[in-house]
Amino acid sequence: MPEPLSPLHRRLCSRSNAVRVAARLTAAGEHVAVVATPEPLQPWRVVEVAEAASPSLRRLERCA
């Protein structure tokens, strides 16, 4: 059975944290998207828009 996530890890893995990171990258001129992954240890990920088209990722929000 996997270990439960620490409070810090749970906060860093949150959707709200991914959106915050994406907003900072967007402000810096990057074109990124927040995507959901099938990985329980990294359920949300910020990727370049071109990478967000990967079939293993489901795009949820684009930060333009």
Number of C-alpha atoms within 10 A of each C-alpha: 3 4 5 8 11 9 9 8 12 13 13 14 18 14 17 13 16 21 20 13 16 25 21 13 18 16 12 9 10 16 17 23 27 27 23 19 15 11 9 8 11 14 14 24 23 25 20 16 18 10 13 22 14 10 8 11 17 15 20 11 15 19 18 14
